[in-house]
């Protein structure tokens, strides 16, 4: 799943979460009701969707900060470790 979540065996709920994370990451201004509907259909209420958006936004922020500063991974954190 680390490399391609689309190829992973996911539940309907997990797939909806990943689809929304992808949409919000790639084109946040374009994310709207069409992207939210699958989350609601999977059982998420407005609070859960807000929490999800916060988590996605935090990771986007953290990744940009780390990459923008040229930070290196700590020993043992190389890609694929523990997967």
mmCIF file of the N, C-alpha and C atoms, coordinates in Angstrom:
data_MODEL
# 
_entry.id   MODEL 
# 
loop_
_atom_site.group_PDB 
_atom_site.id 
_atom_site.type_symbol 
_atom_site.label_atom_id 
_atom_site.label_alt_id 
_atom_site.label_comp_id 
_atom_site.label_asym_id 
_atom_site.label_entity_id 
_atom_site.label_seq_id 
_atom_site.pdbx_PDB_ins_code 
_atom_site.Cartn_x 
_atom_site.Cartn_y 
_atom_site.Cartn_z 
_atom_site.occupancy 
_atom_site.B_iso_or_equiv 
_atom_site.pdbx_formal_charge 
_atom_site.auth_seq_id 
_atom_site.auth_comp_id 
_atom_site.auth_asym_id 
_atom_site.auth_atom_id 
_atom_site.pdbx_PDB_model_num 
ATOM 1   N N  . UNK A 1 1  ? 0.822   -1.178 0.000  1.00 0.00 ? 1  UNK A N  1 
ATOM 2   C CA . UNK A 1 1  ? 0.000   0.000  0.000  1.00 0.00 ? 1  UNK A CA 1 
ATOM 3   C C  . UNK A 1 1  ? 0.873   1.252  0.000  1.00 0.00 ? 1  UNK A C  1 
ATOM 4   N N  . UNK A 1 2  ? 2.047   1.152  0.519  1.00 0.00 ? 2  UNK A N  1 
ATOM 5   C CA . UNK A 1 2  ? 2.923   2.309  0.615  1.00 0.00 ? 2  UNK A CA 1 
ATOM 6   C C  . UNK A 1 2  ? 3.210   2.900  -0.763 1.00 0.00 ? 2  UNK A C  1 
ATOM 7   N N  . UNK A 1 3  ? 3.376   2.072  -1.759 1.00 0.00 ? 3  UNK A N  1 
ATOM 8   C CA . UNK A 1 3  ? 3.714   2.550  -3.099 1.00 0.00 ? 3  UNK A CA 1 
ATOM 9   C C  . UNK A 1 3  ? 2.483   2.907  -3.925 1.00 0.00 ? 3  UNK A C  1 
ATOM 10  N N  . UNK A 1 4  ? 1.414   2.119  -3.823 1.00 0.00 ? 4  UNK A N  1 
ATOM 11  C CA . UNK A 1 4  ? 0.233   2.371  -4.645 1.00 0.00 ? 4  UNK A CA 1 
ATOM 12  C C  . UNK A 1 4  ? -1.015  1.870  -3.932 1.00 0.00 ? 4  UNK A C  1 
ATOM 13  N N  . UNK A 1 5  ? -1.689  2.761  -3.233 1.00 0.00 ? 5  UNK A N  1 
ATOM 14  C CA . UNK A 1 5  ? -2.872  2.363  -2.482 1.00 0.00 ? 5  UNK A CA 1 
ATOM 15  C C  . UNK A 1 5  ? -3.988  1.889  -3.404 1.00 0.00 ? 5  UNK A C  1 
ATOM 16  N N  . UNK A 1 6  ? -3.968  2.330  -4.666 1.00 0.00 ? 6  UNK A N  1 
ATOM 17  C CA . UNK A 1 6  ? -5.021  1.915  -5.595 1.00 0.00 ? 6  UNK A CA 1 
ATOM 18  C C  . UNK A 1 6  ? -4.963  0.424  -5.899 1.00 0.00 ? 6  UNK A C  1 
ATOM 19  N N  . UNK A 1 7  ? -3.797  -0.183 -5.754 1.00 0.00 ? 7  UNK A N  1 
ATOM 20  C CA . UNK A 1 7  ? -3.637  -1.613 -6.021 1.00 0.00 ? 7  UNK A CA 1 
ATOM 21  C C  . UNK A 1 7  ? -3.879  -2.458 -4.773 1.00 0.00 ? 7  UNK A C  1 
ATOM 22  N N  . UNK A 1 8  ? -4.055  -1.831 -3.632 1.00 0.00 ? 8  UNK A N  1 
ATOM 23  C CA . UNK A 1 8  ? -4.235  -2.553 -2.374 1.00 0.00 ? 8  UNK A CA 1 
ATOM 24  C C  . UNK A 1 8  ? -5.679  -3.016 -2.211 1.00 0.00 ? 8  UNK A C  1 
ATOM 25  N N  . UNK A 1 9  ? -5.850  -4.064 -1.438 1.00 0.00 ? 9  UNK A N  1 
ATOM 26  C CA . UNK A 1 9  ? -7.193  -4.539 -1.100 1.00 0.00 ? 9  UNK A CA 1 
ATOM 27  C C  . UNK A 1 9  ? -7.694  -3.694 0.060  1.00 0.00 ? 9  UNK A C  1 
ATOM 28  N N  . UNK A 1 10 ? -8.601  -2.782 -0.241 1.00 0.00 ? 10 UNK A N  1 
ATOM 29  C CA . UNK A 1 10 ? -9.132  -1.860 0.762  1.00 0.00 ? 10 UNK A CA 1 
ATOM 30  C C  . UNK A 1 10 ? -10.631 -2.021 0.880  1.00 0.00 ? 10 UNK A C  1 
ATOM 31  N N  . UNK A 1 11 ? -11.139 -1.697 2.052  1.00 0.00 ? 11 UNK A N  1 
ATOM 32  C CA . UNK A 1 11 ? -12.588 -1.660 2.226  1.00 0.00 ? 11 UNK A CA 1 
ATOM 33  C C  . UNK A 1 11 ? -13.134 -0.436 1.495  1.00 0.00 ? 11 UNK A C  1 
ATOM 34  N N  . UNK A 1 12 ? -14.427 -0.372 1.340  1.00 0.00 ? 12 UNK A N  1 
ATOM 35  C CA . UNK A 1 12 ? -15.058 0.790  0.707  1.00 0.00 ? 12 UNK A CA 1 
ATOM 36  C C  . UNK A 1 12 ? -14.705 2.054  1.491  1.00 0.00 ? 12 UNK A C  1 
ATOM 37  N N  . UNK A 1 13 ? -14.734 1.964  2.800  1.00 0.00 ? 13 UNK A N  1 
ATOM 38  C CA . UNK A 1 13 ? -14.409 3.115  3.653  1.00 0.00 ? 13 UNK A CA 1 
ATOM 39  C C  . UNK A 1 13 ? -12.955 3.548  3.470  1.00 0.00 ? 13 UNK A C  1 
ATOM 40  N N  . UNK A 1 14 ? -12.025 2.591  3.506  1.00 0.00 ? 14 UNK A N  1 
ATOM 41  C CA . UNK A 1 14 ? -10.609 2.912  3.339  1.00 0.00 ? 14 UNK A CA 1 
ATOM 42  C C  . UNK A 1 14 ? -10.333 3.527  1.967  1.00 0.00 ? 14 UNK A C  1 
ATOM 43  N N  . UNK A 1 15 ? -10.993 2.998  0.935  1.00 0.00 ? 15 UNK A N  1 
ATOM 44  C CA . UNK A 1 15 ? -10.809 3.543  -0.409 1.00 0.00 ? 15 UNK A CA 1 
ATOM 45  C C  . UNK A 1 15 ? -11.332 4.975  -0.477 1.00 0.00 ? 15 UNK A C  1 
ATOM 46  N N  . UNK A 1 16 ? -12.468 5.243  0.157  1.00 0.00 ? 16 UNK A N  1 
ATOM 47  C CA . UNK A 1 16 ? -13.022 6.602  0.175  1.00 0.00 ? 16 UNK A CA 1 
ATOM 48  C C  . UNK A 1 16 ? -12.060 7.559  0.880  1.00 0.00 ? 16 UNK A C  1 
ATOM 49  N N  . UNK A 1 17 ? -11.462 7.120  1.990  1.00 0.00 ? 17 UNK A N  1 
ATOM 50  C CA . UNK A 1 17 ? -10.489 7.945  2.703  1.00 0.00 ? 17 UNK A CA 1 
ATOM 51  C C  . UNK A 1 17 ? -9.289  8.266  1.816  1.00 0.00 ? 17 UNK A C  1 
ATOM 52  N N  . UNK A 1 18 ? -8.779  7.255  1.142  1.00 0.00 ? 18 UNK A N  1 
ATOM 53  C CA . UNK A 1 18 ? -7.613  7.456  0.274  1.00 0.00 ? 18 UNK A CA 1 
ATOM 54  C C  . UNK A 1 18 ? -7.957  8.333  -0.923 1.00 0.00 ? 18 UNK A C  1 
ATOM 55  N N  . UNK A 1 19 ? -9.121  8.142  -1.509 1.00 0.00 ? 19 UNK A N  1 
ATOM 56  C CA . UNK A 1 19 ? -9.541  8.972  -2.647 1.00 0.00 ? 19 UNK A CA 1 
ATOM 57  C C  . UNK A 1 19 ? -9.628  10.439 -2.228 1.00 0.00 ? 19 UNK A C  1 
ATOM 58  N N  . UNK A 1 20 ? -10.191 10.687 -1.045 1.00 0.00 ? 20 UNK A N  1 
ATOM 59  C CA . UNK A 1 20 ? -10.308 12.061 -0.575 1.00 0.00 ? 20 UNK A CA 1 
ATOM 60  C C  . UNK A 1 20 ? -8.934  12.656 -0.277 1.00 0.00 ? 20 UNK A C  1 
ATOM 61  N N  . UNK A 1 21 ? -8.066  11.876 0.349  1.00 0.00 ? 21 UNK A N  1 
ATOM 62  C CA . UNK A 1 21 ? -6.705  12.356 0.631  1.00 0.00 ? 21 UNK A CA 1 
ATOM 63  C C  . UNK A 1 21 ? -5.988  12.713 -0.663 1.00 0.00 ? 21 UNK A C  1 
ATOM 64  N N  . UNK A 1 22 ? -6.151  11.893 -1.669 1.00 0.00 ? 22 UNK A N  1 
ATOM 65  C CA . UNK A 1 22 ? -5.522  12.164 -2.958 1.00 0.00 ? 22 UNK A CA 1 
ATOM 66  C C  . UNK A 1 22 ? -6.085  13.435 -3.583 1.00 0.00 ? 22 UNK A C  1 
ATOM 67  N N  . UNK A 1 23 ? -7.400  13.569 -3.582 1.00 0.00 ? 23 UNK A N  1 
ATOM 68  C CA . UNK A 1 23 ? -8.036  14.754 -4.171 1.00 0.00 ? 23 UNK A CA 1 
ATOM 69  C C  . UNK A 1 23 ? -7.630  16.022 -3.433 1.00 0.00 ? 23 UNK A C  1 
ATOM 70  N N  . UNK A 1 24 ? -7.640  15.973 -2.119 1.00 0.00 ? 24 UNK A N  1 
ATOM 71  C CA . UNK A 1 24 ? -7.313  17.153 -1.326 1.00 0.00 ? 24 UNK A CA 1 
ATOM 72  C C  . UNK A 1 24 ? -5.836  17.525 -1.456 1.00 0.00 ? 24 UNK A C  1 
ATOM 73  N N  . UNK A 1 25 ? -4.994  16.546 -1.664 1.00 0.00 ? 25 UNK A N  1 
ATOM 74  C CA . UNK A 1 25 ? -3.566  16.793 -1.812 1.00 0.00 ? 25 UNK A CA 1 
ATOM 75  C C  . UNK A 1 25 ? -3.234  17.335 -3.192 1.00 0.00 ? 25 UNK A C  1 
ATOM 76  N N  . UNK A 1 26 ? -3.815  16.743 -4.217 1.00 0.00 ? 26 UNK A N  1 
ATOM 77  C CA . UNK A 1 26 ? -3.478  17.113 -5.593 1.00 0.00 ? 26 UNK A CA 1 
ATOM 78  C C  . UNK A 1 26 ? -4.123  18.419 -6.053 1.00 0.00 ? 26 UNK A C  1 
ATOM 79  N N  . UNK A 1 27 ? -5.380  18.634 -5.686 1.00 0.00 ? 27 UNK A N  1 
ATOM 80  C CA . UNK A 1 27 ? -6.098  19.826 -6.163 1.00 0.00 ? 27 UNK A CA 1 
ATOM 81  C C  . UNK A 1 27 ? -7.100  20.275 -5.109 1.00 0.00 ? 27 UNK A C  1 
ATOM 82  N N  . UNK A 1 28 ? -6.620  20.857 -4.015 1.00 0.00 ? 28 UNK A N  1 
ATOM 83  C CA . UNK A 1 28 ? -7.516  21.196 -2.910 1.00 0.00 ? 28 UNK A CA 1 
ATOM 84  C C  . UNK A 1 28 ? -8.659  22.128 -3.296 1.00 0.00 ? 28 UNK A C  1 
ATOM 85  N N  . UNK A 1 29 ? -8.426  23.066 -4.187 1.00 0.00 ? 29 UNK A N  1 
ATOM 86  C CA . UNK A 1 29 ? -9.483  24.001 -4.579 1.00 0.00 ? 29 UNK A CA 1 
ATOM 87  C C  . UNK A 1 29 ? -10.590 23.310 -5.361 1.00 0.00 ? 29 UNK A C  1 
ATOM 88  N N  . UNK A 1 30 ? -10.280 22.189 -5.974 1.00 0.00 ? 30 UNK A N  1 
ATOM 89  C CA . UNK A 1 30 ? -11.265 21.461 -6.771 1.00 0.00 ? 30 UNK A CA 1 
ATOM 90  C C  . UNK A 1 30 ? -12.042 20.440 -5.942 1.00 0.00 ? 30 UNK A C  1 
ATOM 91  N N  . UNK A 1 31 ? -11.592 20.165 -4.734 1.00 0.00 ? 31 UNK A N  1 
ATOM 92  C CA . UNK A 1 31 ? -12.270 19.185 -3.885 1.00 0.00 ? 31 UNK A CA 1 
ATOM 93  C C  . UNK A 1 31 ? -13.576 19.798 -3.384 1.00 0.00 ? 31 UNK A C  1 
ATOM 94  N N  . UNK A 1 32 ? -14.668 19.108 -3.649 1.00 0.00 ? 32 UNK A N  1 
ATOM 95  C CA . UNK A 1 32 ? -15.976 19.617 -3.248 1.00 0.00 ? 32 UNK A CA 1 
ATOM 96  C C  . UNK A 1 32 ? -16.915 18.493 -2.885 1.00 0.00 ? 32 UNK A C  1 
ATOM 97  N N  . UNK A 1 33 ? -18.196 18.743 -3.086 1.00 0.00 ? 33 UNK A N  1 
ATOM 98  C CA . UNK A 1 33 ? -19.227 17.792 -2.689 1.00 0.00 ? 33 UNK A CA 1 
ATOM 99  C C  . UNK A 1 33 ? -19.048 16.426 -3.356 1.00 0.00 ? 33 UNK A C  1 
ATOM 100 N N  . UNK A 1 34 ? -18.587 16.408 -4.599 1.00 0.00 ? 34 UNK A N  1 
ATOM 101 C CA . UNK A 1 34 ? -18.388 15.128 -5.286 1.00 0.00 ? 34 UNK A CA 1 
ATOM 102 C C  . UNK A 1 34 ? -17.351 14.267 -4.570 1.00 0.00 ? 34 UNK A C  1 
ATOM 103 N N  . UNK A 1 35 ? -16.362 14.905 -3.967 1.00 0.00 ? 35 UNK A N  1 
ATOM 104 C CA . UNK A 1 35 ? -15.333 14.170 -3.225 1.00 0.00 ? 35 UNK A CA 1 
ATOM 105 C C  . UNK A 1 35 ? -15.795 13.809 -1.816 1.00 0.00 ? 35 UNK A C  1 
ATOM 106 N N  . UNK A 1 36 ? -16.733 14.568 -1.284 1.00 0.00 ? 36 UNK A N  1 
ATOM 107 C CA . UNK A 1 36 ? -17.234 14.304 0.070  1.00 0.00 ? 36 UNK A CA 1 
ATOM 108 C C  . UNK A 1 36 ? -18.300 13.219 0.105  1.00 0.00 ? 36 UNK A C  1 
ATOM 109 N N  . UNK A 1 37 ? -19.063 13.087 -0.969 1.00 0.00 ? 37 UNK A N  1 
ATOM 110 C CA . UNK A 1 37 ? -20.166 12.125 -0.999 1.00 0.00 ? 37 UNK A CA 1 
ATOM 111 C C  . UNK A 1 37 ? -19.726 10.697 -0.665 1.00 0.00 ? 37 UNK A C  1 
ATOM 112 N N  . UNK A 1 38 ? -18.631 10.190 -1.245 1.00 0.00 ? 38 UNK A N  1 
ATOM 113 C CA . UNK A 1 38 ? -18.217 8.825  -0.885 1.00 0.00 ? 38 UNK A CA 1 
ATOM 114 C C  . UNK A 1 38 ? -17.861 8.669  0.596  1.00 0.00 ? 38 UNK A C  1 
ATOM 115 N N  . UNK A 1 39 ? -17.346 9.731  1.204  1.00 0.00 ? 39 UNK A N  1 
ATOM 116 C CA . UNK A 1 39 ? -17.047 9.674  2.636  1.00 0.00 ? 39 UNK A CA 1 
ATOM 117 C C  . UNK A 1 39 ? -18.325 9.549  3.443  1.00 0.00 ? 39 UNK A C  1 
ATOM 118 N N  . UNK A 1 40 ? -19.327 10.313 3.074  1.00 0.00 ? 40 UNK A N  1 
ATOM 119 C CA . UNK A 1 40 ? -20.616 10.239 3.779  1.00 0.00 ? 40 UNK A CA 1 
ATOM 120 C C  . UNK A 1 40 ? -21.256 8.876  3.570  1.00 0.00 ? 40 UNK A C  1 
ATOM 121 N N  . UNK A 1 41 ? -21.172 8.363  2.341  1.00 0.00 ? 41 UNK A N  1 
ATOM 122 C CA . UNK A 1 41 ? -21.727 7.040  2.048  1.00 0.00 ? 41 UNK A CA 1 
ATOM 123 C C  . UNK A 1 41 ? -21.015 5.956  2.840  1.00 0.00 ? 41 UNK A C  1 
ATOM 124 N N  . UNK A 1 42 ? -19.749 6.179  3.172  1.00 0.00 ? 42 UNK A N  1 
ATOM 125 C CA . UNK A 1 42 ? -18.967 5.215  3.955  1.00 0.00 ? 42 UNK A CA 1 
ATOM 126 C C  . UNK A 1 42 ? -19.196 5.386  5.451  1.00 0.00 ? 42 UNK A C  1 
ATOM 127 N N  . UNK A 1 43 ? -20.058 6.327  5.844  1.00 0.00 ? 43 UNK A N  1 
ATOM 128 C CA . UNK A 1 43 ? -20.427 6.470  7.245  1.00 0.00 ? 43 UNK A CA 1 
ATOM 129 C C  . UNK A 1 43 ? -19.769 7.600  8.004  1.00 0.00 ? 43 UNK A C  1 
ATOM 130 N N  . UNK A 1 44 ? -18.981 8.435  7.338  1.00 0.00 ? 44 UNK A N  1 
ATOM 131 C CA . UNK A 1 44 ? -18.342 9.554  8.033  1.00 0.00 ? 44 UNK A CA 1 
ATOM 132 C C  . UNK A 1 44 ? -19.324 10.717 8.165  1.00 0.00 ? 44 UNK A C  1 
ATOM 133 N N  . UNK A 1 45 ? -19.375 11.297 9.352  1.00 0.00 ? 45 UNK A N  1 
ATOM 134 C CA . UNK A 1 45 ? -20.181 12.495 9.544  1.00 0.00 ? 45 UNK A CA 1 
ATOM 135 C C  . UNK A 1 45 ? -19.299 13.722 9.334  1.00 0.00 ? 45 UNK A C  1 
ATOM 136 N N  . UNK A 1 46 ? -19.888 14.900 9.466  1.00 0.00 ? 46 UNK A N  1 
ATOM 137 C CA . UNK A 1 46 ? -19.131 16.124 9.207  1.00 0.00 ? 46 UNK A CA 1 
ATOM 138 C C  . UNK A 1 46 ? -17.904 16.249 10.110 1.00 0.00 ? 46 UNK A C  1 
ATOM 139 N N  . UNK A 1 47 ? -18.017 15.855 11.373 1.00 0.00 ? 47 UNK A N  1 
ATOM 140 C CA . UNK A 1 47 ? -16.886 15.941 12.295 1.00 0.00 ? 47 UNK A CA 1 
ATOM 141 C C  . UNK A 1 47 ? -15.745 15.032 11.856 1.00 0.00 ? 47 UNK A C  1 
ATOM 142 N N  . UNK A 1 48 ? -16.090 13.820 11.451 1.00 0.00 ? 48 UNK A N  1 
ATOM 143 C CA . UNK A 1 48 ? -15.059 12.874 11.000 1.00 0.00 ? 48 UNK A CA 1 
ATOM 144 C C  . UNK A 1 48 ? -14.380 13.380 9.730  1.00 0.00 ? 48 UNK A C  1 
ATOM 145 N N  . UNK A 1 49 ? -15.159 13.994 8.839  1.00 0.00 ? 49 UNK A N  1 
ATOM 146 C CA . UNK A 1 49 ? -14.586 14.550 7.615  1.00 0.00 ? 49 UNK A CA 1 
ATOM 147 C C  . UNK A 1 49 ? -13.667 15.718 7.945  1.00 0.00 ? 49 UNK A C  1 
ATOM 148 N N  . UNK A 1 50 ? -14.057 16.549 8.882  1.00 0.00 ? 50 UNK A N  1 
ATOM 149 C CA . UNK A 1 50 ? -13.206 17.656 9.318  1.00 0.00 ? 50 UNK A CA 1 
ATOM 150 C C  . UNK A 1 50 ? -11.901 17.120 9.922  1.00 0.00 ? 50 UNK A C  1 
ATOM 151 N N  . UNK A 1 51 ? -12.004 16.114 10.774 1.00 0.00 ? 51 UNK A N  1 
ATOM 152 C CA . UNK A 1 51 ? -10.805 15.507 11.353 1.00 0.00 ? 51 UNK A CA 1 
ATOM 153 C C  . UNK A 1 51 ? -9.903  14.950 10.260 1.00 0.00 ? 51 UNK A C  1 
ATOM 154 N N  . UNK A 1 52 ? -10.497 14.293 9.281  1.00 0.00 ? 52 UNK A N  1 
ATOM 155 C CA . UNK A 1 52 ? -9.735  13.741 8.162  1.00 0.00 ? 52 UNK A CA 1 
ATOM 156 C C  . UNK A 1 52 ? -9.020  14.850 7.397  1.00 0.00 ? 52 UNK A C  1 
ATOM 157 N N  . UNK A 1 53 ? -9.714  15.933 7.115  1.00 0.00 ? 53 UNK A N  1 
ATOM 158 C CA . UNK A 1 53 ? -9.100  17.057 6.399  1.00 0.00 ? 53 UNK A CA 1 
ATOM 159 C C  . UNK A 1 53 ? -7.940  17.641 7.207  1.00 0.00 ? 53 UNK A C  1 
ATOM 160 N N  . UNK A 1 54 ? -8.084  17.700 8.520  1.00 0.00 ? 54 UNK A N  1 
ATOM 161 C CA . UNK A 1 54 ? -6.990  18.193 9.367  1.00 0.00 ? 54 UNK A CA 1 
ATOM 162 C C  . UNK A 1 54 ? -5.768  17.282 9.280  1.00 0.00 ? 54 UNK A C  1 
ATOM 163 N N  . UNK A 1 55 ? -5.984  15.980 9.328  1.00 0.00 ? 55 UNK A N  1 
ATOM 164 C CA . UNK A 1 55 ? -4.866  15.035 9.248  1.00 0.00 ? 55 UNK A CA 1 
ATOM 165 C C  . UNK A 1 55 ? -4.178  15.141 7.890  1.00 0.00 ? 55 UNK A C  1 
ATOM 166 N N  . UNK A 1 56 ? -4.962  15.196 6.826  1.00 0.00 ? 56 UNK A N  1 
ATOM 167 C CA . UNK A 1 56 ? -4.393  15.322 5.477  1.00 0.00 ? 56 UNK A CA 1 
ATOM 168 C C  . UNK A 1 56 ? -3.603  16.625 5.372  1.00 0.00 ? 56 UNK A C  1 
ATOM 169 N N  . UNK A 1 57 ? -4.180  17.714 5.870  1.00 0.00 ? 57 UNK A N  1 
ATOM 170 C CA . UNK A 1 57 ? -3.506  19.007 5.828  1.00 0.00 ? 57 UNK A CA 1 
ATOM 171 C C  . UNK A 1 57 ? -2.225  19.019 6.645  1.00 0.00 ? 57 UNK A C  1 
ATOM 172 N N  . UNK A 1 58 ? -2.245  18.373 7.797  1.00 0.00 ? 58 UNK A N  1 
ATOM 173 C CA . UNK A 1 58 ? -1.040  18.318 8.625  1.00 0.00 ? 58 UNK A CA 1 
ATOM 174 C C  . UNK A 1 58 ? 0.082   17.587 7.903  1.00 0.00 ? 58 UNK A C  1 
ATOM 175 N N  . UNK A 1 59 ? -0.235  16.441 7.303  1.00 0.00 ? 59 UNK A N  1 
ATOM 176 C CA . UNK A 1 59 ? 0.804   15.694 6.595  1.00 0.00 ? 59 UNK A CA 1 
ATOM 177 C C  . UNK A 1 59 ? 1.322   16.460 5.388  1.00 0.00 ? 59 UNK A C  1 
ATOM 178 N N  . UNK A 1 60 ? 0.446   17.183 4.696  1.00 0.00 ? 60 UNK A N  1 
ATOM 179 C CA . UNK A 1 60 ? 0.895   18.014 3.574  1.00 0.00 ? 60 UNK A CA 1 
ATOM 180 C C  . UNK A 1 60 ? 1.863   19.082 4.083  1.00 0.00 ? 60 UNK A C  1 
ATOM 181 N N  . UNK A 1 61 ? 1.501   19.719 5.175  1.00 0.00 ? 61 UNK A N  1 
ATOM 182 C CA . UNK A 1 61 ? 2.359   20.744 5.782  1.00 0.00 ? 61 UNK A CA 1 
ATOM 183 C C  . UNK A 1 61 ? 3.703   20.143 6.201  1.00 0.00 ? 61 UNK A C  1 
ATOM 184 N N  . UNK A 1 62 ? 3.653   19.040 6.940  1.00 0.00 ? 62 UNK A N  1 
ATOM 185 C CA . UNK A 1 62 ? 4.877   18.432 7.451  1.00 0.00 ? 62 UNK A CA 1 
ATOM 186 C C  . UNK A 1 62 ? 5.794   17.984 6.313  1.00 0.00 ? 62 UNK A C  1 
ATOM 187 N N  . UNK A 1 63 ? 5.217   17.385 5.294  1.00 0.00 ? 63 UNK A N  1 
ATOM 188 C CA . UNK A 1 63 ? 6.033   16.947 4.155  1.00 0.00 ? 63 UNK A CA 1 
ATOM 189 C C  . UNK A 1 63 ? 6.687   18.126 3.453  1.00 0.00 ? 63 UNK A C  1 
ATOM 190 N N  . UNK A 1 64 ? 5.966   19.208 3.273  1.00 0.00 ? 64 UNK A N  1 
ATOM 191 C CA . UNK A 1 64 ? 6.537   20.377 2.611  1.00 0.00 ? 64 UNK A CA 1 
ATOM 192 C C  . UNK A 1 64 ? 7.629   21.021 3.467  1.00 0.00 ? 64 UNK A C  1 
ATOM 193 N N  . UNK A 1 65 ? 7.426   21.052 4.745  1.00 0.00 ? 65 UNK A N  1 
ATOM 194 C CA . UNK A 1 65 ? 8.422   21.606 5.645  1.00 0.00 ? 65 UNK A CA 1 
ATOM 195 C C  . UNK A 1 65 ? 9.705   20.779 5.606  1.00 0.00 ? 65 UNK A C  1 
ATOM 196 N N  . UNK A 1 66 ? 9.569   19.484 5.749  1.00 0.00 ? 66 UNK A N  1 
ATOM 197 C CA . UNK A 1 66 ? 10.728  18.597 5.760  1.00 0.00 ? 66 UNK A CA 1 
ATOM 198 C C  . UNK A 1 66 ? 11.448  18.630 4.411  1.00 0.00 ? 66 UNK A C  1 
ATOM 199 N N  . UNK A 1 67 ? 10.687  18.500 3.322  1.00 0.00 ? 67 UNK A N  1 
ATOM 200 C CA . UNK A 1 67 ? 11.315  18.506 2.001  1.00 0.00 ? 67 UNK A CA 1 
ATOM 201 C C  . UNK A 1 67 ? 11.885  19.879 1.656  1.00 0.00 ? 67 UNK A C  1 
ATOM 202 N N  . UNK A 1 68 ? 11.194  20.931 2.044  1.00 0.00 ? 68 UNK A N  1 
ATOM 203 C CA . UNK A 1 68 ? 11.660  22.281 1.753  1.00 0.00 ? 68 UNK A CA 1 
ATOM 204 C C  . UNK A 1 68 ? 12.933  22.654 2.482  1.00 0.00 ? 68 UNK A C  1 
ATOM 205 N N  . UNK A 1 69 ? 13.151  22.033 3.632  1.00 0.00 ? 69 UNK A N  1 
ATOM 206 C CA . UNK A 1 69 ? 14.372  22.295 4.401  1.00 0.00 ? 69 UNK A CA 1 
ATOM 207 C C  . UNK A 1 69 ? 15.470  21.288 4.085  1.00 0.00 ? 69 UNK A C  1 
ATOM 208 N N  . UNK A 1 70 ? 15.164  20.327 3.229  1.00 0.00 ? 70 UNK A N  1 
ATOM 209 C CA . UNK A 1 70 ? 16.169  19.343 2.847  1.00 0.00 ? 70 UNK A CA 1 
ATOM 210 C C  . UNK A 1 70 ? 16.544  18.388 3.956  1.00 0.00 ? 70 UNK A C  1 
ATOM 211 N N  . UNK A 1 71 ? 15.609  18.110 4.842  1.00 0.00 ? 71 UNK A N  1 
ATOM 212 C CA . UNK A 1 71 ? 15.896  17.203 5.953  1.00 0.00 ? 71 UNK A CA 1 
ATOM 213 C C  . UNK A 1 71 ? 16.142  15.789 5.456  1.00 0.00 ? 71 UNK A C  1 
ATOM 214 N N  . UNK A 1 72 ? 17.016  15.104 6.131  1.00 0.00 ? 72 UNK A N  1 
ATOM 215 C CA . UNK A 1 72 ? 17.334  13.712 5.821  1.00 0.00 ? 72 UNK A CA 1 
ATOM 216 C C  . UNK A 1 72 ? 16.550  12.811 6.763  1.00 0.00 ? 72 UNK A C  1 
ATOM 217 N N  . UNK A 1 73 ? 16.252  11.604 6.299  1.00 0.00 ? 73 UNK A N  1 
ATOM 218 C CA . UNK A 1 73 ? 15.591  10.619 7.155  1.00 0.00 ? 73 UNK A CA 1 
ATOM 219 C C  . UNK A 1 73 ? 16.558  10.146 8.226  1.00 0.00 ? 73 UNK A C  1 
ATOM 220 N N  . UNK A 1 74 ? 16.014  9.853  9.396  1.00 0.00 ? 74 UNK A N  1 
ATOM 221 C CA . UNK A 1 74 ? 16.831  9.285  10.455 1.00 0.00 ? 74 UNK A CA 1 
ATOM 222 C C  . UNK A 1 74 ? 17.214  7.866  10.083 1.00 0.00 ? 74 UNK A C  1 
ATOM 223 N N  . UNK A 1 75 ? 18.286  7.369  10.669 1.00 0.00 ? 75 UNK A N  1 
ATOM 224 C CA . UNK A 1 75 ? 18.712  5.990  10.438 1.00 0.00 ? 75 UNK A CA 1 
ATOM 225 C C  . UNK A 1 75 ? 17.547  5.050  10.734 1.00 0.00 ? 75 UNK A C  1 
ATOM 226 N N  . UNK A 1 76 ? 17.339  4.080  9.860  1.00 0.00 ? 76 UNK A N  1 
ATOM 227 C CA . UNK A 1 76 ? 16.261  3.121  10.039 1.00 0.00 ? 76 UNK A CA 1 
ATOM 228 C C  . UNK A 1 76 ? 14.937  3.575  9.451  1.00 0.00 ? 76 UNK A C  1 
ATOM 229 N N  . UNK A 1 77 ? 14.883  4.791  8.913  1.00 0.00 ? 77 UNK A N  1 
ATOM 230 C CA . UNK A 1 77 ? 13.641  5.332  8.369  1.00 0.00 ? 77 UNK A CA 1 
ATOM 231 C C  . UNK A 1 77 ? 13.610  5.299  6.836  1.00 0.00 ? 77 UNK A C  1 
ATOM 232 N N  . UNK A 1 78 ? 14.597  4.652  6.236  1.00 0.00 ? 78 UNK A N  1 
ATOM 233 C CA . UNK A 1 78 ? 14.644  4.631  4.785  1.00 0.00 ? 78 UNK A CA 1 
ATOM 234 C C  . UNK A 1 78 ? 13.373  3.994  4.236  1.00 0.00 ? 78 UNK A C  1 
ATOM 235 N N  . UNK A 1 79 ? 13.041  4.365  3.009  1.00 0.00 ? 79 UNK A N  1 
ATOM 236 C CA . UNK A 1 79 ? 11.809  3.908  2.376  1.00 0.00 ? 79 UNK A CA 1 
ATOM 237 C C  . UNK A 1 79 ? 11.759  2.382  2.350  1.00 0.00 ? 79 UNK A C  1 
ATOM 238 N N  . UNK A 1 80 ? 10.614  1.880  2.766  1.00 0.00 ? 80 UNK A N  1 
ATOM 239 C CA . UNK A 1 80 ? 10.416  0.442  2.758  1.00 0.00 ? 80 UNK A CA 1 
ATOM 240 C C  . UNK A 1 80 ? 10.816  -0.256 4.040  1.00 0.00 ? 80 UNK A C  1 
ATOM 241 N N  . UNK A 1 81 ? 11.453  0.446  4.950  1.00 0.00 ? 81 UNK A N  1 
ATOM 242 C CA . UNK A 1 81 ? 11.865  -0.180 6.212  1.00 0.00 ? 81 UNK A CA 1 
ATOM 243 C C  . UNK A 1 81 ? 10.643  -0.570 7.012  1.00 0.00 ? 81 UNK A C  1 
ATOM 244 N N  . UNK A 1 82 ? 10.594  -1.792 7.422  1.00 0.00 ? 82 UNK A N  1 
ATOM 245 C CA . UNK A 1 82 ? 9.504   -2.267 8.259  1.00 0.00 ? 82 UNK A CA 1 
ATOM 246 C C  . UNK A 1 82 ? 8.221   -2.534 7.518  1.00 0.00 ? 82 UNK A C  1 
ATOM 247 N N  . UNK A 1 83 ? 8.216   -2.388 6.207  1.00 0.00 ? 83 UNK A N  1 
ATOM 248 C CA . UNK A 1 83 ? 6.977   -2.612 5.455  1.00 0.00 ? 83 UNK A CA 1 
ATOM 249 C C  . UNK A 1 83 ? 6.871   -4.052 5.032  1.00 0.00 ? 83 UNK A C  1 
# 
